[in-house]
Amino acid sequence: MANRCLYVLLAFSAALSGCKGSVGGGGAETQEIDAGVPDADAPDGYEETNHDDVWPDAGDAPEVCDGGVLDPETGTCRPASCFDVECPPGEYCDPLDLSCRPRPQGDEPLFEAVVIVGHGGRGRQTGPAVQATLGSSINGTTVVDRTGRYVYIVSHNRVLRWDAATRQLSHLAGLGVPGYVDGPAEVALFDVNTYQSGGMGLSPDGSRLYLLDQQKEGGAVRVIDTSTGQVGTLAKSVLGQASGGPDSIRALALGRRTGTIYVTGWGDSCWKVTPEGDVTPLSLEKPTPVGFIAVDEDRGLIFGLDRNNGGPLYQWSIDGGSATLLNPVGVEGDRNDQYISDGPLSGMITANPSGLVLGPNGYLYIGGGDSMTMRRVDVDNLWVESMCCPGDGTYHWCVGDGTNNKCFKTWPSLVSFDDTGNGVFSYSVWPRTVMLRRLP
């Protein structure tokens, strides 16, 4: 059967741990391919992959798929996968090998890092994901849906989507030039500062993508229909009306269970917004502005993280009220000690963190930013750990010692998790999107 889909993934870890890049996927045997350096500023030990011979010519799209699936987005045939059927109870569809696997258990996961989009070169190319190019995509500008199939990335004022079933990166909405226009995908404009973006999220069913567009006066919460690319603005008459003031919107997050949207401002402003756009202002008192928030509907709490000042982490009631500082010792410490500030949460220090998210297991996760590690926060036991890399190509959570938790370079973004616990994040320098694939 002719098809244009080649299940090839770049097992790229040179910029993560100094290992040589390779490709593999779809059950295919991993193979080494040639490496090259993308530009003169690449760090020592950085190896880039040459994809010239990986993807064959596409040829004409077939009219009938013999035993496969005709993908409506690309107009090409692809083999049927577990995303086209329901996996048995206790199993999930693995987004990399596209087969049903037993769902991993336990709170001590082991990961491998696999590049799913890009190769480090900057640009705006879509199509086969390993050939695609991105711009800076940091802070809250990468999110994965709950199934692990779709990853949404904001790059060059465009919203892009990676599809695990096709290995394609497609253009969902936005013209790629700054502006503020609602409407069909082909006319919509965004103006997203990826260095300041305070989050984006998906509705529980994956049908709506919410994006904080802070460049509009006062900010705006943009809403994208993931099936059509149609773009609108949430609660346009209420949110983001006070340009440059304390009511200018700063951060957003969605409740993982209900899809309720929570938005905070630069001051003490906080709003609860239904998916239909009904807004309820919440009273909030916090010492400093928070750049990121995460919503825990089960605990009835909202968490807020200041990206400056050592990374103060706050919590307050989902209904508003006074915020409590969770790491008072850490924010008074030396930022150079951030890598050894694991352990009791009260002493946690971060350096320009790039996001805050609640995972499916109830942990809080903090993106790396200037730091070369990511953090996992156990809010019940007030304990924090780092992502550590022992040098064997795997990653796990541990109490860092200042060496084994310096795993990530070139500004890793916020990490987003699917329901199985696979994480996805993007890099801003030598941009690419990486999956932290949970191992059995």
C-alpha positions as CSV (number, residue, x, y, z in Angstrom):
1,M,0.0,0.0,0.0
2,A,1.4,3.3,-1.0
3,N,1.5,5.9,1.8
4,R,3.3,9.0,2.6
5,C,3.6,8.4,6.3
6,L,7.0,7.2,7.6
7,Y,7.1,6.5,11.3
8,V,10.4,8.1,12.0
9,L,11.2,10.0,15.2
10,L,14.3,11.7,16.1
11,A,15.6,10.3,19.4
12,F,17.5,13.5,19.9
13,S,19.2,13.9,23.2
14,A,22.4,15.7,22.4
15,A,21.1,19.0,23.7
16,L,19.6,17.1,26.7
17,S,22.4,14.9,27.9
18,G,25.2,15.0,25.2
19,C,24.1,11.8,23.5
20,K,24.2,11.3,19.7
21,G,20.9,11.8,17.8
22,S,19.1,8.9,16.1
23,V,15.8,8.2,14.5
24,G,13.2,5.5,15.1
25,G,9.5,4.9,15.8
26,G,6.5,3.0,14.7
27,G,8.2,-0.2,15.7
28,A,11.0,0.4,13.3
29,E,14.6,-0.4,14.4
30,T,16.5,2.7,15.5
31,Q,19.2,3.8,13.1
32,E,22.0,6.3,13.4
33,I,22.0,9.1,10.9
34,D,24.5,11.8,10.0
35,A,24.9,14.8,12.3
36,G,25.8,18.4,11.6
37,V,25.8,21.7,13.5
38,P,22.9,24.1,12.8
39,D,24.8,27.4,13.4
40,A,28.1,28.7,14.8
41,D,26.6,29.5,18.2
42,A,25.7,25.9,19.0
43,P,27.1,24.8,22.4
44,D,30.0,22.4,22.8
45,G,28.8,18.8,22.4
46,Y,25.6,19.8,20.5
47,E,25.0,17.6,17.5
48,E,22.2,18.2,15.0
49,T,20.6,15.6,12.7
50,N,20.6,15.8,8.9
51,H,17.1,14.7,7.7
52,D,17.8,15.0,4.0
53,D,17.5,11.3,3.3
54,V,14.9,10.4,6.0
55,W,11.7,11.4,4.2
56,P,10.9,10.0,0.7
57,D,9.2,12.1,-2.0
58,A,5.5,12.3,-1.3
59,G,4.1,11.4,-4.7
60,D,0.4,11.7,-5.6
61,A,-2.1,11.2,-2.8
62,P,-4.1,7.9,-3.2
63,E,-7.8,8.0,-3.6
64,V,-8.4,4.8,-1.6
65,C,-6.6,3.6,1.4
66,D,-6.3,-0.2,1.3
67,G,-6.5,-1.3,4.9
68,G,-5.4,2.1,6.2
69,V,-7.0,5.5,7.1
70,L,-7.3,8.5,4.8
71,D,-6.3,11.4,7.0
72,P,-8.5,14.4,6.2
73,E,-5.9,17.0,7.3
74,T,-3.2,15.8,5.0
75,G,-5.2,14.0,2.3
76,T,-2.9,11.0,2.6
77,C,-3.1,7.4,3.7
78,R,-1.7,6.2,6.9
79,P,-1.8,2.9,8.7
80,A,-4.6,2.5,11.2
81,S,-3.3,2.9,14.8
82,C,-4.6,2.7,18.3
83,F,-5.9,6.3,18.0
84,D,-8.5,4.9,15.6
85,V,-9.8,2.3,18.0
86,E,-10.3,2.1,21.7
87,C,-7.5,0.4,23.7
88,P,-8.6,-2.3,26.2
89,P,-9.2,-1.3,29.8
90,G,-6.0,-0.7,31.7
91,E,-4.1,0.2,28.5
92,Y,-3.4,3.4,26.6
93,C,-2.4,4.4,23.1
94,D,1.4,5.1,23.1
95,P,1.9,8.3,21.0
96,L,5.3,7.1,19.7
97,D,4.9,3.5,18.7
98,L,1.1,3.9,18.1
99,S,0.2,0.6,19.9
100,C,-1.8,-0.2,23.0
101,R,0.3,-0.6,26.0
102,P,-0.4,-1.3,29.7
103,R,-0.8,2.0,31.6
104,P,2.3,2.7,33.7
105,Q,1.7,2.6,37.5
106,G,3.2,4.3,40.5
107,D,4.5,7.7,41.3
108,E,8.2,7.2,40.5
109,P,8.2,7.3,36.7
110,L,11.1,6.8,34.4
111,F,11.3,8.7,31.2
112,E,13.1,8.9,27.9
113,A,13.4,12.1,25.9
114,V,12.4,12.1,22.2
115,V,12.2,15.1,19.9
116,I,8.9,15.1,18.1
117,V,9.0,18.4,16.2
118,G,11.9,20.3,14.8
119,H,15.7,19.9,14.6
120,G,17.0,23.1,16.1
121,G,16.8,25.3,13.0
122,R,14.6,28.4,13.1
123,G,11.8,28.9,10.6
124,R,8.2,28.4,9.7
125,Q,8.1,25.0,7.9
126,T,5.3,22.6,8.5
127,G,4.8,19.1,7.2
128,P,6.8,16.1,8.4
129,A,7.5,16.9,12.0
130,V,11.3,16.1,12.0
131,Q,11.7,18.5,9.0
132,A,9.6,21.2,10.6
133,T,11.1,24.4,12.0
134,L,9.9,26.6,14.9
135,G,10.6,29.9,16.4
136,S,11.0,30.6,20.1
137,S,8.4,28.7,22.1
138,I,8.9,29.1,25.8
139,N,6.9,29.7,28.9
140,G,3.3,28.6,28.6
141,T,3.2,28.0,24.8
142,T,3.2,24.2,24.4
143,V,0.3,21.9,25.5
144,V,-0.6,18.3,24.9
145,D,-4.1,16.9,24.9
146,R,-5.2,14.3,27.4
147,T,-4.9,11.4,25.0
148,G,-1.3,12.3,24.0
149,R,-2.2,12.5,20.3
150,Y,-2.2,16.3,19.7
151,V,0.4,18.8,20.8
152,Y,-0.3,22.5,20.3
153,I,2.6,24.9,19.9
154,V,2.6,28.7,19.5
155,S,5.4,29.8,17.2
156,H,5.8,33.1,15.2
157,N,2.2,34.1,16.1
158,R,0.8,31.0,14.6
159,V,-0.9,28.1,16.4
160,L,0.6,24.8,15.2
161,R,-0.5,21.2,15.9
162,W,1.5,18.0,15.9
163,D,-0.5,14.8,15.3
164,A,1.1,11.6,16.7
165,A,-0.9,9.5,14.2
166,T,0.6,11.1,11.2
167,R,3.9,12.6,12.5
168,Q,2.8,15.8,10.8
169,L,3.0,19.4,12.0
170,S,0.2,21.5,10.6
171,H,-0.9,25.1,10.8
172,L,-4.1,25.5,12.8
173,A,-4.6,29.3,13.0
174,G,-2.9,32.7,12.6
175,L,-1.1,34.4,9.8
176,G,2.2,34.6,11.5
177,V,2.3,38.4,11.8
178,P,1.4,40.3,15.0
179,G,-2.1,41.7,15.3
180,Y,-5.4,41.2,17.0
181,V,-8.1,39.8,14.7
182,D,-10.8,37.2,15.5
183,G,-12.4,35.1,12.8
184,P,-11.5,32.1,10.5
185,A,-8.1,30.5,10.8
186,E,-6.8,32.1,7.6
187,V,-7.5,35.7,8.7
188,A,-6.9,35.5,12.5
189,L,-4.1,37.4,14.1
190,F,-2.2,36.9,17.4
191,D,0.4,38.9,19.1
192,V,1.9,36.6,21.6
193,N,5.1,37.4,23.5
194,T,6.4,33.9,24.2
195,Y,8.8,35.3,26.8
196,Q,5.9,36.7,28.8
197,S,3.0,34.3,28.0
198,G,1.3,33.2,31.1
199,G,-0.2,30.0,30.0
200,M,-2.5,28.2,27.6
201,G,-4.8,25.2,28.0
202,L,-7.2,22.8,26.4
203,S,-10.8,22.1,27.4
204,P,-11.2,18.6,28.8
205,D,-12.6,17.2,25.5
206,G,-9.8,18.9,23.5
207,S,-12.3,20.9,21.4
208,R,-11.1,24.4,22.5
209,L,-7.6,25.8,23.0
210,Y,-7.3,28.9,25.2
211,L,-4.3,31.2,24.7
212,L,-3.2,34.2,26.7
213,D,-2.5,37.0,24.2
214,Q,-0.8,39.7,26.3
215,Q,0.2,42.1,23.5
216,K,-3.3,43.4,23.1
217,E,-4.0,46.4,25.4
218,G,-4.9,44.9,28.7
219,G,-4.4,41.4,27.4
220,A,-6.9,39.0,25.9
221,V,-7.9,35.3,26.3
222,R,-8.1,33.9,22.8
223,V,-10.2,30.8,22.1
224,I,-9.4,28.5,19.1
225,D,-11.8,25.8,17.9
226,T,-9.4,22.9,17.4
227,S,-11.5,21.3,14.6
228,T,-11.9,24.4,12.4
229,G,-9.3,26.9,13.6
230,Q,-11.9,29.6,14.2
231,V,-10.6,32.2,16.6
232,G,-12.5,34.3,19.1
233,T,-11.9,36.2,22.4
234,L,-13.2,35.0,25.7
235,A,-15.3,37.5,27.8
236,K,-14.1,40.3,25.6
237,S,-16.2,43.0,27.3
238,V,-14.8,42.1,30.8
239,L,-11.2,40.7,30.7
240,G,-8.2,42.8,29.8
241,Q,-9.9,46.2,29.9
242,A,-7.3,48.0,32.0
243,S,-4.2,48.4,29.8
244,G,-1.0,48.5,31.8
245,G,-2.8,48.5,35.2
246,P,-3.3,45.8,37.9
247,D,-6.3,44.4,35.9
248,S,-4.2,43.7,32.8
249,I,-4.3,39.9,32.6
250,R,-1.2,38.0,33.5
251,A,-1.9,34.3,33.7
252,L,-4.5,31.7,33.0
253,A,-5.2,28.0,33.7
254,L,-8.0,25.5,33.2
255,G,-9.6,23.2,35.7
256,R,-8.6,19.7,34.5
257,R,-12.0,18.2,35.4
258,T,-14.6,20.9,34.5
259,G,-12.7,23.1,32.0
260,T,-13.5,26.3,34.0
261,I,-11.0,29.0,33.2
262,Y,-9.2,31.0,35.8
263,V,-7.4,34.3,35.0
264,T,-5.3,36.5,37.2
265,G,-4.0,40.1,36.6
266,W,-0.9,42.0,37.5
267,G,-2.4,43.1,40.7
268,D,-4.8,41.2,42.9
269,S,-7.4,40.7,40.2
270,C,-8.7,37.2,39.7
271,W,-11.6,36.0,37.6
272,K,-13.5,32.7,37.2
273,V,-14.8,32.2,33.7
274,T,-17.2,29.4,32.5
275,P,-16.6,27.9,29.0
276,E,-19.6,29.9,27.9
277,G,-18.0,33.2,28.9
278,D,-19.7,34.0,32.2
279,V,-17.3,35.9,34.4
280,T,-17.2,35.9,38.2
281,P,-14.6,38.3,39.9
282,L,-12.8,36.7,42.9
283,S,-11.3,38.6,45.7
284,L,-7.6,37.9,46.1
285,E,-4.7,39.2,48.2
286,K,-1.1,38.2,47.3
287,P,2.2,40.0,47.9
288,T,3.6,39.9,44.4
289,P,2.2,39.4,40.9
290,V,2.2,35.8,39.7
291,G,3.3,34.9,36.2
292,F,1.7,31.5,36.1
293,I,-1.2,29.7,37.8
294,A,-2.4,26.1,38.1
295,V,-5.9,25.0,39.2
296,D,-6.5,22.0,41.5
297,E,-10.3,21.5,41.5
298,D,-10.1,18.4,43.7
299,R,-8.2,20.2,46.5
300,G,-10.2,23.4,45.9
301,L,-6.9,25.4,45.4
302,I,-5.2,27.7,43.0
303,F,-1.4,27.9,42.9
304,G,0.5,30.9,41.6
305,L,4.2,31.2,40.8
306,D,6.2,34.5,40.5
307,R,8.7,34.2,37.8
308,N,11.0,36.6,39.6
309,N,12.3,37.1,43.1
310,G,13.5,33.5,43.6
311,G,10.2,32.0,42.4
312,P,7.7,32.5,45.3
313,L,5.0,29.8,45.1
314,Y,1.6,30.7,46.5
315,Q,-1.7,28.9,47.1
316,W,-5.1,30.3,47.7
317,S,-8.7,29.0,47.7
318,I,-10.4,28.4,44.4
319,D,-13.0,30.9,45.6
320,G,-10.4,33.6,46.3
321,G,-9.0,35.0,49.6
322,S,-5.5,35.6,51.0
323,A,-2.6,33.8,49.4
324,T,-0.2,31.7,51.4
325,L,3.6,31.6,50.5
326,L,4.8,28.0,50.4
327,N,8.6,28.6,50.1
328,P,9.4,31.5,52.4
329,V,13.0,30.3,53.1
330,G,13.8,29.8,49.4
331,V,12.8,33.2,48.2
332,E,15.3,34.8,50.7
333,G,18.1,32.5,49.5
334,D,20.8,32.7,46.8
335,R,19.6,31.9,43.3
336,N,22.9,30.1,42.7
337,D,21.6,27.5,45.2
338,Q,18.6,26.6,43.2
339,Y,20.0,23.2,42.1
340,I,20.4,22.1,45.7
341,S,17.1,23.6,47.0
342,D,15.2,20.4,46.6
343,G,13.7,18.7,49.7
344,P,11.3,20.6,52.0
345,L,9.2,22.9,49.8
346,S,9.8,25.9,52.2
347,G,13.4,26.1,50.8
348,M,12.7,25.9,47.1
349,I,14.5,28.4,44.9
350,T,13.9,28.9,41.1
351,A,15.5,31.1,38.5
352,N,13.1,32.7,36.0
353,P,10.8,29.6,35.8
354,S,8.9,29.1,32.6
355,G,5.5,27.7,33.8
356,L,3.4,26.0,36.4
357,V,1.0,23.1,35.7
358,L,-1.0,20.5,37.6
359,G,-0.4,17.0,36.3
360,P,-2.9,14.2,36.1
361,N,-1.4,12.7,39.3
362,G,-2.0,15.7,41.5
363,Y,1.6,16.9,41.5
364,L,2.6,20.5,40.5
365,Y,5.3,20.9,37.8
366,I,7.5,23.9,37.3
367,G,9.1,24.6,33.9
368,G,12.9,25.1,33.7
369,G,13.4,28.6,32.3
370,D,16.9,29.8,33.2
371,S,17.3,26.7,35.3
372,M,18.6,23.5,33.6
373,T,16.1,21.4,35.4
374,M,12.3,21.0,36.0
375,R,10.7,20.6,39.4
376,R,7.9,18.4,40.8
377,V,6.1,19.6,43.9
378,D,4.2,17.3,46.2
379,V,1.8,19.8,47.7
380,D,0.4,17.3,50.3
381,N,3.8,16.6,51.8
382,L,5.4,20.0,51.0
383,W,8.3,18.3,49.1
384,V,10.1,19.3,45.9
385,E,12.3,17.2,43.5
386,S,14.1,17.9,40.3
387,M,14.2,16.1,37.0
388,C,17.5,14.2,37.2
389,C,19.6,12.4,34.5
390,P,22.0,9.7,35.6
391,G,23.7,9.6,32.1
392,D,22.1,6.4,30.7
393,G,19.6,8.3,28.5
394,T,16.8,8.1,31.1
395,Y,15.3,10.8,33.3
396,H,13.6,10.5,36.7
397,W,12.5,12.7,39.7
398,C,15.0,12.9,42.5
399,V,16.5,15.3,45.2
400,G,19.1,17.1,43.1
401,D,22.7,17.5,44.2
402,G,23.6,20.3,41.8
403,T,25.1,18.0,39.2
404,N,22.7,15.2,38.3
405,N,19.7,17.6,38.0
406,K,21.3,19.9,35.4
407,C,19.7,18.0,32.6
408,F,18.2,20.6,30.2
409,K,19.8,23.4,28.2
410,T,18.7,26.3,26.0
411,W,15.6,27.4,28.0
412,P,13.1,24.5,28.3
413,S,9.5,25.6,28.5
414,L,6.7,24.6,30.7
415,V,6.1,20.8,30.6
416,S,2.5,19.6,29.8
417,F,1.3,16.1,30.6
418,D,-1.3,13.8,29.0
419,D,-3.4,11.5,31.2
420,T,-0.8,8.7,31.0
421,G,2.0,10.9,32.4
422,N,3.9,11.6,29.2
423,G,5.3,15.1,29.2
424,V,5.9,17.5,26.4
425,F,7.9,20.7,26.4
426,S,9.7,23.0,23.9
427,Y,13.0,24.7,23.7
428,S,13.5,28.3,22.7
429,V,17.1,28.3,21.5
430,W,17.6,25.7,18.7
431,P,13.8,25.3,18.9
432,R,12.3,21.9,19.0
433,T,9.5,20.1,20.9
434,V,10.4,17.1,23.1
435,M,8.3,14.3,24.6
436,L,9.3,12.9,27.9
437,R,7.9,9.5,27.2
438,R,7.1,7.5,30.3
439,L,8.7,4.1,30.2
440,P,7.0,0.9,31.5
